[in-house]
Amino acid sequence: MNLNLTDHCHGFSCTERSVSTALYVLLYVSAAAVVLLTVCGNLLIIISVCHFKELHTPTNMLILSLAVSDFLIGVFVIPAALIWMIESCWIFTSTYCFCYVSISYFLTTTSVFNVALIAVDRYFALSNPFMYTNRVSLSSMCIVVSFNWFALLFYKTAFQYFNGSLASLELCPGDCFLVLDEVWSLVDLLLTFVFPLAVIVILYVLVFFIAKKHATAIRQFKSHTKTQTSKNLSVSMKSERKAAKVLGILVSVFVACLFPYFLYVLLGNVIEIKVESIQIVLMMIYLNSAINPIIYALFYPWFRKCVKLILTFHIFSTDSALISILS
């Protein structure tokens, strides 16, 4: 998409500031806090899922994949994006700009498909739990996750090589955008955003109705029988519904963060878009990577327990990987 970007340094050099030094320092401190929250939060998720054997489940492999993409966004994308916003211009080289854009496109697309896979996983687990248990294993999910990463890496690399070119970039004022052919930009939007987003929304609507049906079934079991089998089934169904609810919150926040970008892409050829605006909508996508660990901390008791064990260095004790996390 060819955006009409307006000059926004307004004749000032990059070192000349209209804001006070105190505010300037505060902006960088806040930026550092966001980066630390994103990196450390997702690193805790990665360590938790990798270390504790009780968390080695197919669904958690998808959560691990999402945490890895969010972690890499926190390391490689968010710092440069925040500096770009604070400095009001791109102060790095054009080579770094190309790397930044390429990594950003790849990782954000990977996050979108990770969330889509989580939606597929939850729908399959709730709609056909017996088949899910028999068909979906840890190894098969690892294959799916690996294929997702490599396929998207190949697609994004080929797409940007054949269709993308960097916008004219001066040392300062400068911007860092990838200018795409309008037709291929629309194709890329449909393949990497509209399609997975449609999958996410449709499947979670279906998950919502299935969860309501399960809630009704649980009430009926409780009212008609008190056998151990019905109690076990009730506990299992409650567990699946709770997982669907928490991941539904995760997906809802994710969609909310991506929707402004979707609107900007659609309206990019109709209205004049300023750099400051597109920076904000891109930052909303990146900040979702910082929000996800907060969601886990608020709604997953096992994650809070894992964080406590990690921060108190209990994971270095003998057989710490066998510690019960879900009980």
Summary of the structure (lengths in Angstrom):
residues: 327
radius of gyration: 22.4
end to end distance: 50.5
largest distance: 77.4
contacts: 987
relative contact order: 0.15
helix: 78%
strand: 2%
